[in-house]
Amino acid sequence: MTTVEILGTAQDAGVPHLGCRCVNCEAAREDAQRTRYASAVQLSDDGRYLFDATPDVRFQLTDVPDGVFLTHAHLGHLTGLLYFGRESAAADGLLVYATPGLGDVIRSNEPLCSLVADGTVDLRSVAADTVSLGSTSVTPFRVEHRESVPTGTVSYRIDGPDRSLLYMSDIDTLSDRAESLIRGVDVALVDGTFWSSDEIDRVEDVPHPTVRSSMDDLNDADTELIFTHLNHTNPLLDPASDERERLESAGFRVADRGNTIEL
């Protein structure tokens, strides 16, 4: 059976968020069940493949996977790679798929470059080519996303024996191309960072499509749409919120850790 398991559903810094005392963060400090790890999924086919190496990887995985697919160079998507190094899991030749630009960043900067020098990781370049994994294939697609380092950002389409899934956890805007990718699969895990644009006072510095606007744009899509990568300010984190009821009544879902999707 080919499955995708949701390992994390929060924006890069998780919930609770360091230095924040908002309702969601305080609730997570008081109740561990409200804690949310950074967005990641694991594909299980002939092997186990991690998508996004988060700072929470030590809680998300029990064993070293057979490979890791990286989307881009931000905190919640890359830094967990360090936990596969000598100070932790001491992996040997772990396959790591990344854009050519991100591969160059890993090879050129400490402490990441030590993973390459020590043989912990075996970097593989992804541009537009499909990677075959048993009965499953993984295809990267470039998407628009702000970058402090110009490495390129990708989303991944996963084609299983029976169904397809898009992992699009982090984008700047729901462009026509992004919308086309979403509409072209059976299930899509999509950037749901903010419910609305007034959640933080610097939203222009961290652009993301709001969940409300994505719901409007995709309300007629046949794709099963699941929102992930939720910021700690997002009211959807509260299962009892009016926003959650509105979203679910419209036929959409919020990703939850432990959910599995059969492909």
C-alpha positions as CSV (number, residue, x, y, z in Angstrom):
1,M,0.0,0.0,0.0
2,T,1.2,3.5,-0.9
3,T,0.4,6.1,1.7
4,V,1.3,9.7,2.6
5,E,1.4,10.4,6.3
6,I,1.1,14.0,7.6
7,L,3.9,14.6,10.2
8,G,3.5,18.3,10.8
9,T,1.1,21.1,9.9
10,A,2.5,24.3,11.2
11,Q,4.5,27.2,9.7
12,D,8.3,26.9,10.1
13,A,8.6,27.8,13.8
14,G,5.7,25.6,15.0
15,V,3.1,26.1,17.7
16,P,3.8,27.3,20.3
17,H,5.9,30.0,18.7
18,L,8.9,31.3,20.6
19,G,8.2,34.6,22.2
20,C,4.5,34.6,21.4
21,R,1.7,34.7,24.0
22,C,-1.3,34.6,21.6
23,V,-4.3,32.5,22.3
24,N,-3.1,29.6,20.2
25,C,0.4,29.5,21.6
26,E,-0.7,29.7,25.2
27,A,-3.2,26.9,24.6
28,A,-0.4,24.8,23.2
29,R,1.7,25.4,26.2
30,E,-1.1,24.3,28.5
31,D,-2.2,21.3,26.4
32,A,0.4,19.2,24.6
33,Q,-2.4,18.0,22.2
34,R,-2.5,21.6,20.8
35,T,1.2,21.5,19.9
36,R,1.9,21.6,16.2
37,Y,5.1,20.6,14.4
38,A,6.4,22.2,11.3
39,S,4.9,21.1,8.0
40,A,6.2,17.8,6.7
41,V,4.9,14.5,5.2
42,Q,6.3,11.0,4.7
43,L,5.6,8.8,1.7
44,S,5.7,5.1,2.2
45,D,6.0,2.8,-0.8
46,D,8.9,0.4,-1.3
47,G,10.7,2.8,1.1
48,R,10.0,5.8,3.3
49,Y,10.6,9.3,2.0
50,L,10.5,12.5,4.0
51,F,9.3,15.7,2.4
52,D,10.7,18.8,4.3
53,A,13.4,18.3,7.0
54,T,12.0,20.3,9.8
55,P,13.4,21.4,13.2
56,D,10.9,18.9,14.7
57,V,12.1,15.9,12.8
58,R,13.3,14.1,16.0
59,F,9.6,14.0,17.1
60,Q,8.2,13.3,13.6
61,L,10.3,10.2,12.7
62,T,11.5,7.2,14.6
63,D,14.1,6.0,12.1
64,V,16.2,7.5,9.3
65,P,14.2,7.5,6.1
66,D,15.3,6.2,2.7
67,G,15.4,9.6,1.3
68,V,14.5,13.3,1.8
69,F,12.9,15.7,-0.6
70,L,13.6,19.4,0.2
71,T,11.4,22.2,-1.0
72,H,13.5,25.2,-0.2
73,A,16.0,26.8,2.2
74,H,13.9,28.2,5.0
75,L,14.0,27.3,8.6
76,G,11.1,24.8,8.8
77,H,12.1,23.0,5.6
78,L,15.8,22.5,5.7
79,T,17.4,22.7,9.2
80,G,16.1,19.3,10.3
81,L,18.7,17.8,7.9
82,L,21.3,18.4,10.7
83,Y,19.6,15.7,12.8
84,F,20.8,13.1,10.4
85,G,24.5,14.0,11.1
86,R,27.1,12.7,13.5
87,E,25.7,14.4,16.6
88,S,22.4,12.6,16.1
89,A,21.3,9.7,13.8
90,A,24.7,9.4,12.0
91,A,23.1,8.4,8.7
92,D,25.2,7.0,5.9
93,G,24.6,8.1,2.3
94,L,21.0,9.4,2.9
95,L,19.6,10.4,-0.4
96,V,18.6,14.1,-0.3
97,Y,16.8,15.6,-3.3
98,A,17.1,19.3,-3.7
99,T,17.2,22.0,-6.4
100,P,20.6,22.7,-7.9
101,G,20.8,26.0,-6.1
102,L,19.9,24.5,-2.7
103,G,22.4,21.7,-3.3
104,D,25.1,24.4,-3.7
105,V,24.0,26.1,-0.5
106,I,24.3,22.8,1.4
107,R,27.7,22.0,-0.1
108,S,29.1,25.5,0.6
109,N,27.9,26.4,4.1
110,E,28.6,25.1,7.6
111,P,27.3,23.2,9.3
112,L,25.4,21.7,6.4
113,C,28.4,21.1,4.2
114,S,29.8,18.7,6.9
115,L,26.9,16.4,6.1
116,V,28.2,16.1,2.6
117,A,31.9,15.8,3.6
118,D,31.1,13.1,6.2
119,G,29.1,11.1,3.7
120,T,25.9,11.5,5.8
121,V,24.0,12.7,2.8
122,D,24.1,11.9,-0.9
123,L,22.8,15.0,-2.7
124,R,20.7,14.5,-5.8
125,S,19.6,17.3,-8.0
126,V,16.0,17.9,-8.9
127,A,14.9,20.3,-11.6
128,A,12.0,19.0,-13.6
129,D,12.8,15.3,-13.9
130,T,10.5,12.7,-12.3
131,V,12.0,10.5,-9.6
132,S,10.8,6.9,-9.7
133,L,10.3,5.2,-6.3
134,G,8.9,1.7,-6.7
135,S,5.3,2.0,-7.8
136,T,5.3,5.8,-7.1
137,S,6.8,8.7,-8.9
138,V,7.7,12.2,-7.6
139,T,7.9,15.2,-9.8
140,P,9.1,18.7,-8.7
141,F,7.5,21.9,-9.9
142,R,8.9,25.3,-9.4
143,V,6.6,27.7,-7.5
144,E,6.8,31.4,-6.5
145,H,8.1,32.0,-3.0
146,R,10.3,34.7,-1.5
147,E,13.9,33.6,-1.0
148,S,16.6,35.0,1.2
149,V,18.9,32.7,-0.7
150,P,18.1,32.2,-4.5
151,T,17.8,28.4,-4.5
152,G,14.4,28.0,-6.1
153,T,11.4,26.6,-4.4
154,V,9.5,23.5,-5.5
155,S,6.3,21.7,-4.8
156,Y,6.1,18.0,-5.4
157,R,3.5,16.0,-7.2
158,I,3.4,12.4,-6.0
159,D,1.7,9.8,-8.3
160,G,0.8,6.6,-6.6
161,P,-0.7,3.4,-8.2
162,D,-4.2,4.8,-8.0
163,R,-4.2,8.5,-7.0
164,S,-2.1,11.6,-7.1
165,L,-1.2,14.1,-4.4
166,L,0.4,17.6,-4.5
167,Y,2.6,18.8,-1.6
168,M,2.5,22.6,-1.9
169,S,3.3,23.8,1.6
170,D,4.8,27.2,1.0
171,I,4.0,29.7,-1.8
172,D,3.7,33.5,-2.2
173,T,0.5,33.5,-4.2
174,L,-2.0,31.2,-5.7
175,S,-1.0,31.9,-9.2
176,D,-2.7,30.5,-12.3
177,R,0.1,27.9,-12.5
178,A,-0.2,26.9,-8.9
179,E,-4.0,26.6,-9.2
180,S,-3.6,24.4,-12.3
181,L,-1.2,22.1,-10.4
182,I,-3.8,21.8,-7.6
183,R,-6.7,21.1,-9.9
184,G,-4.7,18.5,-11.7
185,V,-4.4,16.0,-8.7
186,D,-6.7,14.0,-6.5
187,V,-5.5,15.5,-3.2
188,A,-3.6,18.7,-2.5
189,L,-1.8,19.7,0.7
190,V,-1.7,23.5,0.2
191,D,-0.2,26.5,2.0
192,G,-2.7,27.7,4.7
193,T,-0.4,30.0,6.6
194,F,-2.8,32.8,7.3
195,W,-6.6,32.7,7.5
196,S,-6.7,36.5,6.7
197,S,-4.1,39.2,5.8
198,D,-4.6,41.1,9.1
199,E,-3.2,38.4,11.4
200,I,0.3,40.0,11.7
201,D,1.5,43.5,11.0
202,R,4.2,42.5,8.5
203,V,2.2,40.3,6.2
204,E,3.7,42.1,3.2
205,D,7.1,40.8,4.2
206,V,5.9,37.2,4.4
207,P,3.4,36.9,1.5
208,H,1.1,33.9,1.4
209,P,-2.3,33.3,-0.1
210,T,-4.9,33.5,2.6
211,V,-7.1,30.5,3.3
212,R,-10.2,32.6,2.7
213,S,-9.0,33.7,-0.8
214,S,-7.9,30.1,-1.7
215,M,-11.3,28.8,-0.7
216,D,-13.0,31.3,-3.0
217,D,-10.6,30.5,-5.9
218,L,-10.9,26.7,-5.5
219,N,-14.5,26.2,-4.4
220,D,-15.4,24.4,-7.6
221,A,-12.3,22.2,-7.8
222,D,-12.7,18.4,-7.8
223,T,-9.4,18.1,-5.8
224,E,-9.6,17.1,-2.1
225,L,-8.1,20.2,-0.6
226,I,-6.3,20.1,2.8
227,F,-4.6,23.2,4.3
228,T,-1.3,22.9,6.0
229,H,1.7,25.1,7.1
230,L,-0.6,27.1,9.5
231,N,0.9,30.1,11.3
232,H,0.6,30.3,15.0
233,T,-1.8,33.2,14.6
234,N,-4.3,31.2,12.4
235,P,-7.7,30.8,14.0
236,L,-8.1,27.4,12.2
237,L,-5.8,26.0,14.8
238,D,-8.7,26.0,17.2
239,P,-11.1,23.1,16.3
240,A,-14.0,25.0,17.8
241,S,-13.4,28.3,16.0
242,D,-16.0,29.8,13.7
243,E,-13.4,29.9,10.9
244,R,-12.8,26.1,11.2
245,E,-16.6,25.5,11.0
246,R,-16.8,27.8,7.9
247,L,-13.9,26.0,6.2
248,E,-15.2,22.5,6.9
249,S,-18.8,23.4,5.9
250,A,-17.4,24.5,2.5
251,G,-15.9,21.0,2.0
252,F,-12.2,21.8,2.9
253,R,-10.0,20.3,5.6
254,V,-7.2,21.3,8.0
255,A,-4.3,18.9,8.0
256,D,-3.7,17.0,11.3
257,R,-0.6,15.1,12.4
258,G,-1.1,11.4,11.9
259,N,-3.6,11.6,9.1
260,T,-2.8,9.2,6.2
261,I,-3.8,9.4,2.6
262,E,-3.8,6.3,0.4
263,L,-2.5,6.7,-3.1
